[in-house]
C-alpha cells in the first residue's frame, strides 16, 4: 500500500528579515520556516495559515505559491508532498515559546549560515527567485534530484 503525506512551509518575510523556527526535536532539527501537516479535509492554504498561527502566533494572508517538493521513500512506500508559500502580510504577536521551535527574525542574508536540514537549505533561495519551482528527490539510487523553474 502506498501512503501519501502532504505538508506545507510558509516563508514570512519583512523587508530584509525572515521568520524561522529553531526546531530542536525529533529527527528534523534546525532552522525552518513555519509549516506542517495538511489535515483532511482542509485546503492547502487553510492548513498553511493554521500552522503558522499555531507555531508563531501570527495571522498570515496573501500567501503566494512558490513551489512543491516531491520526495519518495521507496522502502516505506511513502510519497511526501511539501507545498511552499511566501508572504509579507501578517499581524499579531510573535510567540515567545512554541512546541515546534522558538520563532525568531533573522536577516535574510545571514539565514543560510544557520544550521538547517539540507532540503531547507536547498529551497531557501528559491523562495526569493522569480516564478515557481518543483524539487524532487528519492532514496532510490537511480533517481536524481532536480529543480525545475517555471
SEDO-831285 format. One record per residue: x, y, z of N, C-alpha, C in turn; residue in three letters; residue number from 1. Coordinates in Angstrom, 3 decimals, always signed. Example, Ala and Ser with C-alpha at 12.3 -4.5 7.8 and 13.67 -1.06 7.14 Angstrom:
<nodes>
{nX:+13.190; nY:-5.690; nZ:+7.800; caX:+12.300; caY:-4.500; caZ:+7.800; cX:+13.200; cY:-3.300; cZ:+7.800; residuo:ala; num:1}
{nX:+12.850; nY:-2.250; nZ:+7.080; caX:+13.670; caY:-1.060; caZ:+7.140; cX:+12.900; cY:+0.030; cZ:+7.870; residuo:ser; num:2}
</nodes>
This chain:
<nodes>
{nX:+0.835; nY:-1.181; nZ:+0.000; caX:+0.000; caY:+0.000; caZ:+0.000; cX:+0.880; cY:+1.244; cZ:+0.000; residuo:unk; num:1}
{nX:+0.540; nY:+2.214; nZ:-0.824; caX:+1.276; caY:+3.464; caZ:-0.916; cX:+0.564; cY:+4.515; cZ:-0.070; residuo:unk; num:2}
{nX:+1.344; nY:+5.227; nZ:+0.726; caX:+0.808; caY:+6.277; caZ:+1.581; cX:+1.275; cY:+7.635; cZ:+1.055; residuo:unk; num:3}
{nX:+0.407; nY:+8.627; nZ:+1.117; caX:+0.743; caY:+9.990; caZ:+0.720; cX:+0.637; cY:+10.899; cZ:+1.931; residuo:unk; num:4}
{nX:+1.667; nY:+11.715; nZ:+2.141; caX:+1.669; caY:+12.683; caZ:+3.237; cX:+1.891; cY:+14.066; cZ:+2.641; residuo:unk; num:5}
{nX:+1.050; nY:+15.018; nZ:+3.049; caX:+1.096; caY:+16.362; caZ:+2.488; cX:+1.415; cY:+17.366; cZ:+3.595; residuo:unk; num:6}
{nX:+2.385; nY:+18.234; nZ:+3.307; caX:+2.849; caY:+19.244; caZ:+4.255; cX:+2.931; cY:+20.597; cZ:+3.566; residuo:unk; num:7}
{nX:+3.216; nY:+21.639; nZ:+4.348; caX:+3.421; caY:+22.972; caZ:+3.812; cX:+4.499; cY:+23.680; cZ:+4.612; residuo:unk; num:8}
{nX:+5.105; nY:+24.701; nZ:+4.012; caX:+6.019; caY:+25.616; caZ:+4.696; cX:+5.729; cY:+27.010; cZ:+4.175; residuo:unk; num:9}
{nX:+5.788; nY:+27.985; nZ:+5.080; caX:+5.496; caY:+29.373; caZ:+4.718; cX:+6.691; cY:+30.247; cZ:+5.103; residuo:unk; num:10}
{nX:+7.290; nY:+30.875; nZ:+4.102; caX:+8.367; caY:+31.831; caZ:+4.360; cX:+7.725; cY:+33.196; cZ:+4.583; residuo:unk; num:11}
{nX:+7.836; nY:+33.687; nZ:+5.813; caX:+7.317; caY:+35.001; caZ:+6.164; cX:+8.501; cY:+35.957; cZ:+6.149; residuo:unk; num:12}
{nX:+8.374; nY:+37.019; nZ:+5.372; caX:+9.478; caY:+37.983; caZ:+5.331; cX:+8.957; cY:+39.389; cZ:+5.587; residuo:unk; num:13}
{nX:+9.833; nY:+40.180; nZ:+6.161; caX:+9.529; caY:+41.572; caZ:+6.485; cX:+10.756; cY:+42.379; cZ:+6.080; residuo:unk; num:14}
{nX:+10.664; nY:+43.007; nZ:+4.916; caX:+11.786; caY:+43.720; caZ:+4.317; cX:+12.958; cY:+42.745; cZ:+4.150; residuo:unk; num:15}
{nX:+14.060; nY:+42.915; nZ:+4.859; caX:+15.219; caY:+42.036; caZ:+4.661; cX:+15.334; cY:+40.955; cZ:+5.747; residuo:unk; num:16}
{nX:+14.247; nY:+40.700; nZ:+6.476; caX:+14.252; caY:+39.672; caZ:+7.515; cX:+13.292; cY:+38.545; cZ:+7.170; residuo:unk; num:17}
{nX:+13.613; nY:+37.340; nZ:+7.688; caX:+12.745; caY:+36.172; caZ:+7.542; cX:+12.481; cY:+35.582; cZ:+8.923; residuo:unk; num:18}
{nX:+11.311; nY:+34.964; nZ:+9.053; caX:+10.924; caY:+34.337; caZ:+10.318; cX:+11.185; cY:+32.841; cZ:+10.228; residuo:unk; num:19}
{nX:+12.011; nY:+32.328; nZ:+11.139; caX:+12.340; caY:+30.905; caZ:+11.161; cX:+12.133; cY:+30.353; cZ:+12.563; residuo:unk; num:20}
{nX:+11.820; nY:+29.062; nZ:+12.616; caX:+11.685; caY:+28.345; caZ:+13.886; cX:+12.978; cY:+27.608; cZ:+14.182; residuo:unk; num:21}
{nX:+13.420; nY:+27.658; nZ:+15.419; caX:+14.585; caY:+26.878; caZ:+15.862; cX:+14.070; cY:+25.529; cZ:+16.340; residuo:unk; num:22}
{nX:+13.905; nY:+24.616; nZ:+15.421; caX:+13.322; caY:+23.300; caZ:+15.719; cX:+14.406; cY:+22.379; cZ:+16.281; residuo:unk; num:23}
{nX:+14.207; nY:+21.879; nZ:+17.485; caX:+15.217; caY:+21.054; caZ:+18.145; cX:+14.645; cY:+19.742; cZ:+18.666; residuo:unk; num:24}
{nX:+13.632; nY:+19.200; nZ:+17.990; caX:+13.099; caY:+17.907; caZ:+18.410; cX:+12.994; cY:+16.967; cZ:+17.220; residuo:unk; num:25}
{nX:+12.822; nY:+15.733; nZ:+17.461; caX:+12.787; caY:+14.598; caZ:+16.529; cX:+13.981; cY:+14.630; cZ:+15.578; residuo:unk; num:26}
{nX:+13.850; nY:+14.024; nZ:+14.415; caX:+14.998; caY:+13.921; caZ:+13.509; cX:+15.020; cY:+15.016; cZ:+12.447; residuo:unk; num:27}
{nX:+14.198; nY:+16.036; nZ:+12.584; caX:+14.181; caY:+17.158; caZ:+11.635; cX:+14.564; cY:+18.427; cZ:+12.381; residuo:unk; num:28}
{nX:+15.825; nY:+18.499; nZ:+12.801; caX:+16.329; caY:+19.612; caZ:+13.603; cX:+16.923; cY:+20.704; cZ:+12.724; residuo:unk; num:29}
{nX:+16.890; nY:+21.913; nZ:+13.239; caX:+17.490; caY:+23.043; caZ:+12.544; cX:+16.489; cY:+24.163; cZ:+12.370; residuo:unk; num:30}
{nX:+16.924; nY:+25.217; nZ:+11.722; caX:+16.063; caY:+26.377; caZ:+11.493; cX:+15.237; cY:+26.138; cZ:+10.241; residuo:unk; num:31}
{nX:+13.918; nY:+26.336; nZ:+10.376; caX:+13.000; caY:+26.069; caZ:+9.273; cX:+11.885; cY:+27.122; cZ:+9.270; residuo:unk; num:32}
{nX:+11.278; nY:+27.359; nZ:+8.111; caX:+10.085; caY:+28.207; caZ:+8.094; cX:+8.938; cY:+27.481; cZ:+8.796; residuo:unk; num:33}
{nX:+7.963; nY:+28.201; nZ:+9.313; caX:+6.813; caY:+27.532; caZ:+9.924; cX:+6.014; cY:+26.746; cZ:+8.889; residuo:unk; num:34}
{nX:+5.332; nY:+25.734; nZ:+9.355; caX:+4.510; caY:+24.900; caZ:+8.472; cX:+4.223; cY:+23.576; cZ:+9.131; residuo:unk; num:35}
{nX:+3.562; nY:+22.697; nZ:+8.411; caX:+3.250; caY:+21.399; caZ:+8.986; cX:+2.334; cY:+20.591; cZ:+8.099; residuo:unk; num:36}
{nX:+1.711; nY:+19.629; nZ:+8.718; caX:+0.883; caY:+18.658; caZ:+8.018; cX:-0.466; cY:+19.250; cZ:+7.616; residuo:unk; num:37}
{nX:-0.913; nY:+18.875; nZ:+6.430; caX:-2.240; caY:+19.251; caZ:+5.961; cX:-3.221; cY:+18.210; cZ:+6.482; residuo:unk; num:38}
{nX:-4.166; nY:+18.651; nZ:+7.311; caX:-5.169; caY:+17.751; caZ:+7.866; cX:-6.333; cY:+17.607; cZ:+6.887; residuo:unk; num:39}
{nX:-6.842; nY:+16.400; nZ:+6.759; caX:-8.002; caY:+16.155; caZ:+5.905; cX:-9.238; cY:+16.671; cZ:+6.609; residuo:unk; num:40}
{nX:-10.107; nY:+17.395; nZ:+5.978; caX:-10.192; caY:+17.758; caZ:+4.562; cX:-9.777; cY:+19.197; cZ:+4.276; residuo:unk; num:41}
{nX:-8.938; nY:+19.801; nZ:+5.123; caX:-8.629; caY:+21.218; caZ:+4.952; cX:-7.845; cY:+21.472; cZ:+3.666; residuo:unk; num:42}
{nX:-7.970; nY:+22.685; nZ:+3.151; caX:-7.263; caY:+23.061; caZ:+1.931; cX:-5.784; cY:+23.303; cZ:+2.243; residuo:unk; num:43}
{nX:-4.979; nY:+23.353; nZ:+1.196; caX:-3.549; caY:+23.584; caZ:+1.366; cX:-3.276; cY:+24.943; cZ:+2.015; residuo:unk; num:44}
{nX:-3.929; nY:+25.989; nZ:+1.526; caX:-3.663; caY:+27.324; caZ:+2.084; cX:-4.250; cY:+27.488; cZ:+3.479; residuo:unk; num:45}
{nX:-5.430; nY:+26.921; nZ:+3.731; caX:-6.003; caY:+26.995; caZ:+5.088; cX:-5.090; cY:+26.296; cZ:+6.080; residuo:unk; num:46}
{nX:-4.518; nY:+25.182; nZ:+5.675; caX:-3.582; caY:+24.455; caZ:+6.527; cX:-2.339; cY:+25.290; cZ:+6.800; residuo:unk; num:47}
{nX:-1.808; nY:+25.926; nZ:+5.759; caX:-0.611; caY:+26.750; caZ:+5.916; cX:-0.875; cY:+27.900; cZ:+6.893; residuo:unk; num:48}
{nX:-2.022; nY:+28.542; nZ:+6.749; caX:-2.369; caY:+29.647; caZ:+7.638; cX:-2.546; cY:+29.168; cZ:+9.074; residuo:unk; num:49}
{nX:-3.180; nY:+28.006; nZ:+9.254; caX:-3.372; caY:+27.435; caZ:+10.593; cX:-2.030; cY:+27.082; cZ:+11.226; residuo:unk; num:50}
{nX:-1.161; nY:+26.428; nZ:+10.465; caX:+0.140; caY:+26.020; caZ:+11.000; cX:+0.973; cY:+27.229; cZ:+11.434; residuo:unk; num:51}
{nX:+0.963; nY:+28.285; nZ:+10.628; caX:+1.701; caY:+29.500; caZ:+11.001; cX:+1.161; cY:+30.064; cZ:+12.312; residuo:unk; num:52}
{nX:-0.147; nY:+30.136; nZ:+12.446; caX:-0.758; caY:+30.667; caZ:+13.671; cX:-0.360; cY:+29.823; cZ:+14.881; residuo:unk; num:53}
{nX:-0.448; nY:+28.496; nZ:+14.749; caX:-0.106; caY:+27.604; caZ:+15.864; cX:+1.356; cY:+27.715; cZ:+16.263; residuo:unk; num:54}
{nX:+2.237; nY:+27.852; nZ:+15.278; caX:+3.673; caY:+27.801; caZ:+15.555; cX:+4.301; cY:+29.152; cZ:+15.864; residuo:unk; num:55}
{nX:+3.676; nY:+30.240; nZ:+15.409; caX:+4.291; caY:+31.557; caZ:+15.590; cX:+3.407; cY:+32.550; cZ:+16.333; residuo:unk; num:56}
{nX:+2.084; nY:+32.330; nZ:+16.349; caX:+1.155; caY:+33.288; caZ:+16.927; cX:+0.696; cY:+34.337; cZ:+15.924; residuo:unk; num:57}
{nX:+1.245; nY:+34.322; nZ:+14.713; caX:+0.902; caY:+35.324; caZ:+13.709; cX:-0.211; cY:+34.842; cZ:+12.785; residuo:unk; num:58}
{nX:-1.044; nY:+35.778; nZ:+12.374; caX:-2.011; caY:+35.534; caZ:+11.310; cX:-1.350; cY:+35.958; cZ:+10.007; residuo:unk; num:59}
{nX:-1.491; nY:+35.138; nZ:+8.963; caX:-0.920; caY:+35.466; caZ:+7.657; cX:-2.013; cY:+35.428; cZ:+6.597; residuo:unk; num:60}
{nX:-1.809; nY:+36.164; nZ:+5.515; caX:-2.721; caY:+36.156; caZ:+4.378; cX:-1.891; cY:+36.527; cZ:+3.144; residuo:unk; num:61}
{nX:-2.560; nY:+36.573; nZ:+1.995; caX:-1.875; caY:+36.838; caZ:+0.716; cX:-0.728; cY:+35.866; cZ:+0.492; residuo:unk; num:62}
{nX:-0.974; nY:+34.584; nZ:+0.743; caX:+0.059; caY:+33.585; caZ:+0.522; cX:+0.291; cY:+33.427; cZ:-0.982; residuo:unk; num:63}
{nX:+1.546; nY:+33.505; nZ:-1.374; caX:+1.919; caY:+33.301; caZ:-2.775; cX:+2.540; cY:+31.911; cZ:-2.907; residuo:unk; num:64}
{nX:+1.970; nY:+31.105; nZ:-3.771; caX:+2.512; caY:+29.771; caZ:-4.016; cX:+3.872; cY:+29.908; cZ:-4.678; residuo:unk; num:65}
{nX:+4.886; nY:+29.230; nZ:-4.124; caX:+6.233; caY:+29.297; caZ:-4.680; cX:+6.688; cY:+27.986; cZ:-5.298; residuo:unk; num:66}
{nX:+6.226; nY:+26.854; nZ:-4.762; caX:+6.700; caY:+25.609; caZ:-5.336; cX:+6.257; cY:+24.398; cZ:-4.549; residuo:unk; num:67}
{nX:+6.733; nY:+23.258; nZ:-5.029; caX:+6.391; caY:+21.985; caZ:-4.413; cX:+7.628; cY:+21.099; cZ:-4.394; residuo:unk; num:68}
{nX:+7.730; nY:+20.331; nZ:-3.351; caX:+8.781; caY:+19.320; caZ:-3.272; cX:+8.118; cY:+17.959; cZ:-3.265; residuo:unk; num:69}
{nX:+8.686; nY:+17.063; nZ:-4.020; caX:+8.203; caY:+15.692; caZ:-4.107; cX:+9.324; cY:+14.788; cZ:-3.599; residuo:unk; num:70}
{nX:+9.043; nY:+13.996; nZ:-2.594; caX:+10.038; caY:+13.090; caZ:-2.033; cX:+9.405; cY:+11.720; cZ:-1.877; residuo:unk; num:71}
{nX:+10.117; nY:+10.689; nZ:-2.303; caX:+9.620; caY:+9.320; caZ:-2.214; cX:+10.540; cY:+8.504; cZ:-1.317; residuo:unk; num:72}
{nX:+9.958; nY:+7.852; nZ:-0.314; caX:+10.680; caY:+6.887; caZ:+0.500; cX:+10.267; cY:+5.512; cZ:-0.018; residuo:unk; num:73}
{nX:+11.106; nY:+4.930; nZ:-0.872; caX:+10.790; caY:+3.669; caZ:-1.529; cX:+10.654; cY:+2.500; cZ:-0.558; residuo:unk; num:74}
{nX:+11.450; nY:+2.527; nZ:+0.496; caX:+11.423; caY:+1.418; caZ:+1.454; cX:+10.115; cY:+1.364; cZ:+2.238; residuo:unk; num:75}
{nX:+9.548; nY:+2.529; nZ:+2.529; caX:+8.320; caY:+2.587; caZ:+3.317; cX:+7.078; cY:+2.832; cZ:+2.463; residuo:unk; num:76}
{nX:+7.249; nY:+2.939; nZ:+1.135; caX:+6.136; caY:+3.219; caZ:+0.216; cX:+5.366; cY:+4.465; cZ:+0.609; residuo:unk; num:77}
{nX:+6.125; nY:+5.540; nZ:+0.910; caX:+5.511; caY:+6.800; caZ:+1.298; cX:+5.956; cY:+7.887; cZ:+0.321; residuo:unk; num:78}
{nX:+4.992; nY:+8.649; nZ:-0.163; caX:+5.261; caY:+9.817; caZ:-1.009; cX:+4.929; cY:+11.061; cZ:-0.187; residuo:unk; num:79}
{nX:+5.888; nY:+11.970; nZ:-0.117; caX:+5.707; caY:+13.224; caZ:+0.596; cX:+5.582; cY:+14.355; cZ:-0.417; residuo:unk; num:80}
{nX:+4.632; nY:+15.238; nZ:-0.191; caX:+4.489; caY:+16.454; caZ:-0.980; cX:+4.529; cY:+17.630; cZ:-0.007; residuo:unk; num:81}
{nX:+5.429; nY:+18.585; nZ:-0.278; caX:+5.523; caY:+19.774; caZ:+0.555; cX:+5.262; cY:+20.976; cZ:-0.341; residuo:unk; num:82}
{nX:+4.235; nY:+21.741; nZ:-0.001; caX:+3.869; caY:+22.924; caZ:-0.760; cX:+4.448; cY:+24.147; cZ:-0.068; residuo:unk; num:83}
{nX:+5.145; nY:+24.976; nZ:-0.832; caX:+5.848; caY:+26.133; caZ:-0.298; cX:+5.133; cY:+27.436; cZ:-0.674; residuo:unk; num:84}
{nX:+5.045; nY:+28.343; nZ:+0.317; caX:+4.410; caY:+29.643; caZ:+0.135; cX:+5.318; cY:+30.722; cZ:+0.703; residuo:unk; num:85}
{nX:+5.080; nY:+31.951; nZ:+0.257; caX:+5.788; caY:+33.105; caZ:+0.805; cX:+4.769; cY:+34.219; cZ:+1.025; residuo:unk; num:86}
{nX:+5.005; nY:+35.030; nZ:+2.047; caX:+4.130; caY:+36.178; caZ:+2.302; cX:+4.882; cY:+37.243; cZ:+3.088; residuo:unk; num:87}
{nX:+4.440; nY:+38.475; nZ:+2.911; caX:+4.897; caY:+39.568; caZ:+3.767; cX:+3.699; cY:+40.220; cZ:+4.455; residuo:unk; num:88}
{nX:+2.564; nY:+39.525; nZ:+4.404; caX:+1.321; caY:+40.016; caZ:+5.017; cX:+1.050; cY:+39.245; cZ:+6.301; residuo:unk; num:89}
{nX:+1.204; nY:+39.917; nZ:+7.432; caX:+0.996; caY:+39.249; caZ:+8.718; cX:+0.643; cY:+40.268; cZ:+9.787; residuo:unk; num:90}
{nX:+0.049; nY:+39.762; nZ:+10.856; caX:-0.241; caY:+40.594; caZ:+12.031; cX:-0.241; cY:+39.687; cZ:+13.247; residuo:unk; num:91}
{nX:-0.182; nY:+40.296; nZ:+14.413; caX:-0.214; caY:+39.536; caZ:+15.652; cX:+1.066; cY:+39.684; cZ:+16.438; residuo:unk; num:92}
{nX:+1.107; nY:+38.957; nZ:+17.534; caX:+2.261; caY:+38.976; caZ:+18.428; cX:+2.984; cY:+37.649; cZ:+18.340; residuo:unk; num:93}
{nX:+4.269; nY:+37.713; nZ:+18.106; caX:+5.095; caY:+36.514; caZ:+17.977; cX:+5.158; cY:+35.761; cZ:+19.304; residuo:unk; num:94}
{nX:+4.948; nY:+34.454; nZ:+19.247; caX:+5.061; caY:+33.621; caZ:+20.445; cX:+6.486; cY:+33.653; cZ:+20.963; residuo:unk; num:95}
{nX:+6.641; nY:+33.583; nZ:+22.279; caX:+7.983; caY:+33.517; caZ:+22.854; cX:+8.446; cY:+32.073; cZ:+22.984; residuo:unk; num:96}
{nX:+7.493; nY:+31.140; nZ:+22.916; caX:+7.833; caY:+29.720; caZ:+23.016; cX:+6.796; cY:+28.941; cZ:+22.216; residuo:unk; num:97}
{nX:+7.253; nY:+28.073; nZ:+21.349; caX:+6.367; caY:+27.272; caZ:+20.510; cX:+6.780; cY:+25.814; cZ:+20.614; residuo:unk; num:98}
{nX:+5.819; nY:+24.923; nZ:+20.573; caX:+6.121; caY:+23.485; caZ:+20.672; cX:+6.983; cY:+23.000; cZ:+19.505; residuo:unk; num:99}
{nX:+6.930; nY:+23.704; nZ:+18.368; caX:+7.701; caY:+23.298; caZ:+17.189; cX:+9.081; cY:+23.935; cZ:+17.137; residuo:unk; num:100}
{nX:+9.314; nY:+24.934; nZ:+17.958; caX:+10.595; caY:+25.632; caZ:+17.977; cX:+10.375; cY:+27.122; cZ:+18.120; residuo:unk; num:101}
{nX:+11.270; nY:+27.790; nZ:+18.792; caX:+11.100; caY:+29.216; caZ:+19.046; cX:+11.211; cY:+30.017; cZ:+17.752; residuo:unk; num:102}
{nX:+10.186; nY:+30.840; nZ:+17.452; caX:+10.243; caY:+31.672; caZ:+16.251; cX:+11.079; cY:+32.922; cZ:+16.496; residuo:unk; num:103}
{nX:+11.928; nY:+33.252; nZ:+15.511; caX:+12.776; caY:+34.444; caZ:+15.605; cX:+12.986; cY:+35.023; cZ:+14.222; residuo:unk; num:104}
{nX:+13.208; nY:+36.328; nZ:+14.175; caX:+13.517; caY:+37.018; caZ:+12.929; cX:+15.023; cY:+37.000; cZ:+12.701; residuo:unk; num:105}
{nX:+15.413; nY:+36.764; nZ:+11.448; caX:+16.820; caY:+36.734; caZ:+11.052; cX:+16.997; cY:+37.548; cZ:+9.783; residuo:unk; num:106}
{nX:+18.154; nY:+38.163; nZ:+9.640; caX:+18.479; caY:+38.818; caZ:+8.381; cX:+18.499; cY:+37.757; cZ:+7.284; residuo:unk; num:107}
{nX:+17.854; nY:+38.035; nZ:+6.170; caX:+17.809; caY:+37.079; caZ:+5.067; cX:+19.229; cY:+36.713; cZ:+4.619; residuo:unk; num:108}
{nX:+20.119; nY:+37.676; nZ:+4.597; caX:+21.488; caY:+37.437; caZ:+4.147; cX:+22.273; cY:+36.530; cZ:+5.089; residuo:unk; num:109}
{nX:+21.836; nY:+36.428; nZ:+6.352; caX:+22.548; caY:+35.609; caZ:+7.336; cX:+21.874; cY:+34.266; cZ:+7.594; residuo:unk; num:110}
{nX:+20.651; nY:+34.101; nZ:+7.127; caX:+19.881; caY:+32.893; caZ:+7.440; cX:+20.548; cY:+31.622; cZ:+6.918; residuo:unk; num:111}
{nX:+21.189; nY:+31.686; nZ:+5.766; caX:+21.812; caY:+30.488; caZ:+5.199; cX:+22.995; cY:+29.988; cZ:+6.034; residuo:unk; num:112}
{nX:+23.483; nY:+30.800; nZ:+6.959; caX:+24.580; caY:+30.390; caZ:+7.842; cX:+24.077; cY:+29.600; cZ:+9.052; residuo:unk; num:113}
{nX:+22.761; nY:+29.600; nZ:+9.270; caX:+22.180; caY:+28.875; caZ:+10.398; cX:+22.156; cY:+27.382; cZ:+10.112; residuo:unk; num:114}
{nX:+22.169; nY:+26.535; nZ:+11.153; caX:+22.036; caY:+25.096; caZ:+10.912; cX:+20.641; cY:+24.782; cZ:+10.366; residuo:unk; num:115}
{nX:+20.607; nY:+24.117; nZ:+9.209; caX:+19.352; caY:+23.758; caZ:+8.544; cX:+19.465; cY:+22.356; cZ:+7.977; residuo:unk; num:116}
{nX:+18.311; nY:+21.734; nZ:+7.805; caX:+18.267; caY:+20.493; caZ:+7.045; cX:+18.672; cY:+20.808; cZ:+5.611; residuo:unk; num:117}
{nX:+19.269; nY:+19.844; nZ:+4.924; caX:+19.712; caY:+20.061; caZ:+3.548; cX:+18.581; cY:+20.511; cZ:+2.633; residuo:unk; num:118}
{nX:+17.393; nY:+19.907; nZ:+2.803; caX:+16.289; caY:+20.270; caZ:+1.920; cX:+15.858; cY:+21.721; cZ:+2.143; residuo:unk; num:119}
{nX:+15.877; nY:+22.201; nZ:+3.372; caX:+15.520; caY:+23.589; caZ:+3.653; cX:+16.580; cY:+24.508; cZ:+3.050; residuo:unk; num:120}
{nX:+17.846; nY:+24.146; nZ:+3.185; caX:+18.937; caY:+24.938; caZ:+2.611; cX:+18.815; cY:+24.997; cZ:+1.086; residuo:unk; num:121}
{nX:+18.386; nY:+23.900; nZ:+0.467; caX:+18.243; caY:+23.850; caZ:-0.992; cX:+17.125; cY:+24.764; cZ:-1.480; residuo:unk; num:122}
{nX:+15.977; nY:+24.739; nZ:-0.803; caX:+14.840; caY:+25.529; caZ:-1.297; cX:+14.849; cY:+26.970; cZ:-0.799; residuo:unk; num:123}
{nX:+15.600; nY:+27.287; nZ:+0.247; caX:+15.584; caY:+28.635; caZ:+0.832; cX:+15.749; cY:+29.738; cZ:-0.224; residuo:unk; num:124}
{nX:+16.788; nY:+29.698; nZ:-1.054; caX:+16.935; caY:+30.792; caZ:-2.032; cX:+15.830; cY:+30.801; cZ:-3.091; residuo:unk; num:125}
{nX:+15.183; nY:+29.672; nZ:-3.322; caX:+14.138; caY:+29.583; caZ:-4.342; cX:+12.900; cY:+30.399; cZ:-3.976; residuo:unk; num:126}
{nX:+12.679; nY:+30.617; nZ:-2.680; caX:+11.559; caY:+31.457; caZ:-2.241; cX:+11.667; cY:+32.870; cZ:-2.824; residuo:unk; num:127}
{nX:+12.885; nY:+33.343; nZ:-3.022; caX:+13.122; caY:+34.744; caZ:-3.372; cX:+13.463; cY:+34.937; cZ:-4.847; residuo:unk; num:128}
{nX:+13.343; nY:+33.880; nZ:-5.632; caX:+13.559; caY:+33.981; caZ:-7.068; cX:+12.226; cY:+34.155; cZ:-7.782; residuo:unk; num:129}
{nX:+12.288; nY:+34.689; nZ:-8.957; caX:+11.091; caY:+34.895; caZ:-9.771; cX:+10.497; cY:+33.549; cZ:-10.160; residuo:unk; num:130}
{nX:+9.179; nY:+33.454; nZ:-10.177; caX:+8.491; caY:+32.249; caZ:-10.625; cX:+8.348; cY:+31.201; cZ:-9.545; residuo:unk; num:131}
{nX:+7.972; nY:+30.004; nZ:-9.977; caX:+7.762; caY:+28.887; caZ:-9.062; cX:+8.808; cY:+27.811; cZ:-9.322; residuo:unk; num:132}
{nX:+8.857; nY:+26.823; nZ:-8.433; caX:+9.830; caY:+25.744; caZ:-8.584; cX:+9.206; cY:+24.416; cZ:-8.218; residuo:unk; num:133}
{nX:+9.825; nY:+23.357; nZ:-8.715; caX:+9.488; caY:+21.994; caZ:-8.310; cX:+10.797; cY:+21.321; cZ:-7.948; residuo:unk; num:134}
{nX:+10.821; nY:+20.660; nZ:-6.803; caX:+12.029; caY:+19.999; caZ:-6.306; cX:+11.677; cY:+18.549; cZ:-6.040; residuo:unk; num:135}
{nX:+12.437; nY:+17.632; nZ:-6.629; caX:+12.133; caY:+16.210; caZ:-6.472; cX:+13.384; cY:+15.453; cZ:-6.079; residuo:unk; num:136}
{nX:+13.208; nY:+14.456; nZ:-5.202; caX:+14.308; caY:+13.572; caZ:-4.821; cX:+13.747; cY:+12.278; cZ:-4.277; residuo:unk; num:137}
{nX:+14.617; nY:+11.291; nZ:-4.177; caX:+14.211; caY:+9.980; caZ:-3.694; cX:+15.402; cY:+9.296; cZ:-3.058; residuo:unk; num:138}
{nX:+15.135; nY:+8.296; nZ:-2.239; caX:+16.217; caY:+7.495; caZ:-1.670; cX:+16.729; cY:+6.466; cZ:-2.663; residuo:unk; num:139}
{nX:+15.989; nY:+6.209; nZ:-3.732; caX:+16.415; caY:+5.237; caZ:-4.744; cX:+17.658; cY:+5.759; cZ:-5.453; residuo:unk; num:140}
{nX:+18.634; nY:+4.902; nZ:-5.678; caX:+19.907; caY:+5.327; caZ:-6.243; cX:+19.807; cY:+5.758; cZ:-7.706; residuo:unk; num:141}
{nX:+18.789; nY:+5.337; nZ:-8.429; caX:+18.675; caY:+5.697; caZ:-9.839; cX:+17.791; cY:+6.920; cZ:-10.075; residuo:unk; num:142}
{nX:+17.395; nY:+7.597; nZ:-9.029; caX:+16.510; caY:+8.752; caZ:-9.140; cX:+17.302; cY:+9.980; cZ:-8.751; residuo:unk; num:143}
{nX:+17.446; nY:+10.949; nZ:-9.611; caX:+18.275; caY:+12.109; caZ:-9.318; cX:+17.435; cY:+13.285; cZ:-8.865; residuo:unk; num:144}
{nX:+18.073; nY:+14.135; nZ:-8.098; caX:+17.413; caY:+15.350; caZ:-7.624; cX:+17.293; cY:+16.322; cZ:-8.777; residuo:unk; num:145}
{nX:+16.182; nY:+17.011; nZ:-8.856; caX:+16.009; caY:+18.018; caZ:-9.888; cX:+15.245; cY:+19.200; cZ:-9.344; residuo:unk; num:146}
{nX:+15.605; nY:+20.354; nZ:-9.844; caX:+14.880; caY:+21.567; caZ:-9.517; cX:+14.450; cY:+22.181; cZ:-10.840; residuo:unk; num:147}
{nX:+13.173; nY:+22.369; nZ:-11.000; caX:+12.621; caY:+22.935; caZ:-12.218; cX:+12.028; cY:+24.291; cZ:-11.910; residuo:unk; num:148}
{nX:+12.337; nY:+25.267; nZ:-12.717; caX:+11.780; caY:+26.611; caZ:-12.554; cX:+10.762; cY:+26.844; cZ:-13.650; residuo:unk; num:149}
{nX:+9.651; nY:+27.468; nZ:-13.288; caX:+8.628; caY:+27.791; caZ:-14.289; cX:+8.443; cY:+29.282; cZ:-14.374; residuo:unk; num:150}
</nodes>
